[in-house]
Amino acid sequence: MKWIVVTVFFFAVVTNGMTQQVQPAATQDSGQQANKPIQIIGGKGPYLRMLTVKSIAADHFIAMSGTNSYTVEFNASTQFRRGNIPIGPPDIKVNDDIMVVSATYSEGTIVAQSISQAEPGSVMKSGPMDEFDKTWLAGKIIIVDGEQLTIKGLTDHQTYTLVTESNTLFFRGINKAALTDFKVGDWLRADGVIRDGKFVAAVVKGFAIAQPPAQK
């Protein structure tokens, strides 16, 4: 089965003086779709990866996605955030879950434009990809219409509409929220079921993606 990890961000590397020796994987099976980066602007990037930090150095860290290892390089222009709060490289810790945005696709080394840190307890793993639009959805809100939210899918950029009910639970990061807290442009992950041909959400969780610096 093909899986993808969606991280709900209210977005972490603390230099502990020691760098664990983890060698990045030289190659990656092109069939392992779960490890493919997501193009958050369709066609040519930027690219997004969900990774877990395993070791830290002054200008990079080693991070994992499944069994694949990557060198994530950062510099003075890389933006670090936790939700809407600017942070820095010293805030990232080993075993933190991060969302990395880069301008180009690379299997071994990622030059990060932005790095977003997940708060503890805010990371969730989706169901299998063949359950997308059946038991879960994830994407960017493009229309808010009463109790319905229309999103552009995170993985395929297609349009999906989800219906909320009076008993739907809402969260932003790890904090409880309400439907009125979700606006056009927000990112969300929803778990639910298909009922009468519609996706009915049981739980909706908002997350944030740190945007790369504007091109001059």
C-alpha positions as CSV (number, residue, x, y, z in Angstrom):
1,M,0.0,0.0,0.0
2,K,1.1,3.6,-0.7
3,W,1.1,6.0,2.2
4,I,1.7,9.6,2.7
5,V,2.4,11.5,5.9
6,V,0.6,14.8,6.5
7,T,1.9,16.9,9.2
8,V,-0.4,19.3,11.0
9,F,1.8,22.3,11.7
10,F,2.0,25.0,14.3
11,F,5.6,24.7,13.4
12,A,12.3,22.7,15.8
13,V,17.1,21.8,15.7
14,V,18.9,22.2,19.0
15,T,22.6,21.9,18.6
16,N,23.5,19.4,21.3
17,G,27.1,19.3,20.4
18,M,27.0,15.9,18.9
19,T,26.1,14.8,15.4
20,Q,24.9,11.3,14.9
21,Q,26.5,9.6,11.9
22,V,23.7,8.8,9.5
23,Q,24.6,8.4,5.9
24,P,22.0,9.7,3.4
25,A,20.7,7.1,0.9
26,A,22.4,7.4,-2.5
27,T,19.3,6.3,-4.5
28,Q,15.6,5.8,-4.0
29,D,13.3,3.3,-5.6
30,S,11.2,5.4,-8.0
31,G,8.2,3.2,-7.2
32,Q,8.2,4.3,-3.6
33,Q,5.6,7.0,-4.1
34,A,5.2,7.6,-0.3
35,N,8.7,9.2,-0.3
36,K,8.1,11.4,-3.3
37,P,8.0,15.1,-2.6
38,I,4.7,16.9,-3.1
39,Q,4.6,19.8,-5.5
40,I,2.5,22.4,-3.6
41,I,2.3,24.6,-6.7
42,G,1.5,22.2,-9.6
43,G,3.9,21.5,-12.4
44,K,7.3,22.8,-11.4
45,G,7.4,23.1,-7.6
46,P,8.2,24.3,-5.1
47,Y,8.5,20.9,-3.5
48,L,7.4,19.8,-0.1
49,R,8.7,16.9,2.0
50,M,7.6,15.6,5.4
51,L,10.7,14.4,7.3
52,T,11.9,13.4,10.8
53,V,15.2,14.9,12.0
54,K,17.8,12.3,13.1
55,S,21.0,14.3,13.5
56,I,22.1,17.9,13.5
57,A,25.1,19.9,12.3
58,A,25.8,23.7,11.9
59,D,24.5,24.0,8.4
60,H,22.4,20.9,7.8
61,F,20.7,18.0,9.4
62,I,20.0,14.4,8.4
63,A,16.3,13.5,8.2
64,M,14.3,10.5,7.4
65,S,11.2,9.7,5.4
66,G,10.4,6.0,6.0
67,T,13.7,4.2,5.4
68,N,15.1,6.9,3.1
69,S,17.7,9.4,4.5
70,Y,18.2,13.0,3.3
71,T,20.7,15.7,3.9
72,V,18.7,18.9,4.5
73,E,20.9,22.0,4.0
74,F,19.9,25.4,5.3
75,N,21.5,28.9,5.2
76,A,20.9,32.5,6.1
77,S,18.0,32.8,3.7
78,T,16.1,29.7,4.9
79,Q,13.0,30.6,6.8
80,F,12.2,28.6,10.0
81,R,8.7,28.7,11.5
82,R,6.5,27.1,14.0
83,G,3.0,28.0,12.8
84,N,3.1,31.8,12.3
85,I,6.0,32.2,14.7
86,P,9.5,32.7,13.3
87,I,12.1,30.4,14.9
88,G,15.7,29.4,14.0
89,P,17.9,26.4,13.5
90,P,18.7,26.1,17.3
91,D,15.0,25.4,17.9
92,I,15.0,22.2,15.9
93,K,15.6,19.0,17.9
94,V,16.4,15.4,17.0
95,N,13.2,13.4,16.3
96,D,11.2,16.6,15.4
97,D,8.9,16.2,12.5
98,I,9.4,18.9,9.9
99,M,8.0,20.1,6.6
100,V,10.7,21.2,4.2
101,V,10.0,23.3,1.1
102,S,12.7,23.4,-1.6
103,A,12.8,24.9,-5.1
104,T,14.2,21.8,-6.8
105,Y,13.6,18.1,-6.6
106,S,16.5,16.1,-5.2
107,E,16.8,12.5,-3.9
108,G,19.9,12.9,-1.8
109,T,20.4,16.5,-0.7
110,I,17.6,19.1,-0.1
111,V,18.5,22.8,-0.1
112,A,15.7,24.2,2.0
113,Q,13.9,27.4,1.3
114,S,11.7,27.0,4.4
115,I,11.4,24.6,7.3
116,S,8.3,24.3,9.4
117,Q,8.3,22.5,12.8
118,A,5.4,20.4,14.0
119,E,4.3,20.8,17.6
120,P,4.3,17.6,19.7
121,G,1.1,15.6,19.2
122,S,0.2,17.4,16.0
123,V,1.6,14.9,13.5
124,M,-0.8,12.5,11.9
125,K,-0.4,9.7,9.4
126,S,-3.0,9.4,6.7
127,G,-4.6,6.2,5.5
128,P,-3.5,4.5,2.3
129,M,-3.5,6.7,-0.8
130,D,-6.2,4.6,-2.3
131,E,-8.5,5.8,0.5
132,F,-8.0,9.4,-0.4
133,D,-11.4,11.1,-1.0
134,K,-13.0,8.0,0.7
135,T,-11.8,8.2,4.3
136,W,-9.5,11.2,4.3
137,L,-8.8,14.4,2.5
138,A,-6.0,17.0,2.7
139,G,-5.5,20.3,0.8
140,K,-5.9,24.1,0.7
141,I,-9.3,25.7,1.2
142,I,-10.5,27.6,-1.9
143,I,-14.2,28.0,-1.0
144,V,-16.0,28.3,2.3
145,D,-19.8,27.9,1.7
146,G,-21.7,27.6,5.0
147,E,-21.0,24.1,6.4
148,Q,-19.1,23.0,3.2
149,L,-15.4,23.5,2.5
150,T,-13.9,23.1,-0.9
151,I,-10.2,22.3,-1.1
152,K,-7.5,21.9,-3.7
153,G,-6.0,18.5,-3.0
154,L,-2.6,18.4,-1.5
155,T,-1.3,15.5,-3.6
156,D,-3.1,15.9,-6.9
157,H,-4.4,19.6,-7.0
158,Q,-7.9,18.4,-7.8
159,T,-11.0,20.0,-6.3
160,Y,-12.8,18.3,-3.4
161,T,-15.8,19.3,-1.3
162,L,-16.3,18.2,2.3
163,V,-19.4,18.6,4.4
164,T,-19.2,19.4,8.1
165,E,-21.9,18.6,10.7
166,S,-22.8,19.8,14.2
167,N,-20.7,17.0,15.7
168,T,-17.7,17.5,13.5
169,L,-14.6,18.2,15.6
170,F,-12.2,21.0,14.5
171,F,-8.6,21.6,15.5
172,R,-5.9,24.0,14.6
173,G,-2.6,22.3,15.4
174,I,-3.3,20.7,18.8
175,N,-5.9,23.3,19.9
176,K,-9.6,22.9,19.6
177,A,-11.2,25.2,17.0
178,A,-14.5,25.8,15.2
179,L,-15.6,25.9,11.5
180,T,-15.5,29.7,11.6
181,D,-11.8,29.5,12.3
182,F,-11.1,28.1,8.8
183,K,-10.7,30.6,6.0
184,V,-9.8,30.5,2.3
185,G,-6.1,29.8,2.0
186,D,-5.9,27.6,5.1
187,W,-4.6,24.1,4.8
188,L,-6.5,21.2,6.4
189,R,-6.7,17.5,6.8
190,A,-10.1,15.8,7.2
191,D,-11.1,12.3,8.3
192,G,-14.6,11.1,7.5
193,V,-16.8,8.9,5.4
194,I,-18.8,9.0,2.1
195,R,-22.5,9.4,2.8
196,D,-25.1,10.0,0.0
197,G,-22.3,10.6,-2.4
198,K,-20.7,13.3,-0.2
199,F,-17.5,13.4,1.9
200,V,-18.8,14.0,5.5
201,A,-16.0,15.1,7.9
202,A,-15.8,13.7,11.4
203,V,-12.6,15.5,12.2
204,V,-11.0,18.6,10.5
205,K,-7.4,19.6,11.5
206,G,-5.8,22.8,10.2
207,F,-2.1,22.9,9.5
208,A,0.4,25.5,8.2
209,I,3.1,25.5,5.6
210,A,6.0,27.9,5.9
211,Q,6.2,29.7,2.6
212,P,9.6,30.1,0.9
213,P,11.0,33.5,0.6
214,A,9.6,35.7,-2.2
215,Q,11.7,35.7,-5.4
216,K,13.3,39.1,-6.1
